[in-house]
Amino acid sequence: MWEALCEVGPGLRPSERTVAVPDVYGRRHHLRVEAGFIGEADGKHYLPVGLIGVDEAKRLALVELPHESDGGTNRLWVWQDNLHRIEAPPARPAP
């Protein structure tokens, strides 16, 4: 699983946050998520995203946001350095 670097601000409700995910063109894509959905590592905030593709030559990654941004964007190019890999918890055996 992957997370993209984001900025975090207050949401419309106490349990909600507004995040801004920067793309490679310097634009920020805003969306509202539940506060518990945002990850943190090394003092930085990250939003879970789907990794669609990678351009190794340019160090870019095409990611899919968890839902459409306020501007209508679903997928955007981000710098690979702005991605953080998280490990999925181990599966529990069936009872």
C-alpha positions in Angstrom: 0.0 0.0 0.0 1.1 3.5 -0.7 0.6 7.0 0.8 1.2 10.4 -0.8 2.6 13.4 1.1 -0.2 15.9 1.9 -0.9 19.0 3.9 -3.6 18.8 6.5 -6.1 21.4 7.6 -9.4 21.5 9.5 -12.5 19.9 8.0 -16.1 20.9 8.1 -16.7 18.6 11.2 -14.5 17.9 14.2 -13.9 14.3 12.9 -13.0 15.4 9.4 -9.8 17.0 7.8 -9.1 18.7 4.6 -6.0 17.5 2.8 -4.0 19.0 -0.1 -2.0 16.6 -2.2 0.6 18.4 -4.4 1.2 17.3 -7.9 4.4 17.6 -10.1 3.1 20.8 -11.6 2.8 22.6 -8.2 -0.9 22.4 -8.0 -2.6 21.2 -4.8 -5.6 18.9 -5.0 -8.0 19.2 -2.0 -10.3 16.6 -0.6 -12.0 16.0 2.7 -11.4 12.7 4.6 -12.0 11.3 8.1 -9.2 12.3 10.5 -8.2 8.7 11.2 -7.6 8.0 7.4 -4.5 10.2 7.4 -1.1 8.5 8.1 1.9 10.1 9.7 5.6 9.2 9.4 8.7 11.2 10.4 6.6 14.2 11.3 4.9 14.3 7.9 1.3 13.6 6.9 0.3 11.1 4.2 -2.9 10.1 2.4 -3.5 6.5 1.3 -3.5 6.3 -2.5 -3.5 3.7 -5.3 -0.3 3.4 -7.3 -1.2 3.2 -10.9 2.1 3.6 -12.7 5.7 4.7 -12.4 8.0 6.7 -14.7 11.4 5.7 -13.4 13.3 8.0 -15.8 11.5 11.1 -14.5 11.0 9.8 -10.9 7.2 10.3 -11.2 4.3 8.2 -10.0 0.7 8.2 -11.2 -1.6 7.8 -8.2 -5.3 7.5 -7.7 -6.9 9.5 -4.9 -9.3 7.7 -2.5 -12.1 9.8 -4.0 -12.5 12.7 -6.4 -10.8 15.9 -5.3 -12.8 19.2 -5.0 -11.5 20.1 -8.4 -12.7 16.8 -10.0 -9.3 15.1 -10.2 -9.1 11.3 -9.6 -5.5 10.6 -10.7 -2.4 12.8 -10.6 1.3 12.6 -11.1 3.4 13.0 -8.0 7.1 12.9 -7.3 8.2 9.4 -6.2 10.0 11.1 -3.3 6.6 12.2 -2.0 5.4 8.6 -1.7 5.6 6.5 1.5 5.1 2.7 1.4 3.2 1.1 4.2 3.0 -2.5 4.9 -0.5 -4.1 5.2 -1.2 -5.9 8.5 -0.7 -9.6 8.3 -3.8 -11.6 7.5 -5.5 -13.5 10.3 -6.2 -17.2 9.8 -9.8 -18.1 9.3 -11.5 -19.5 12.5 
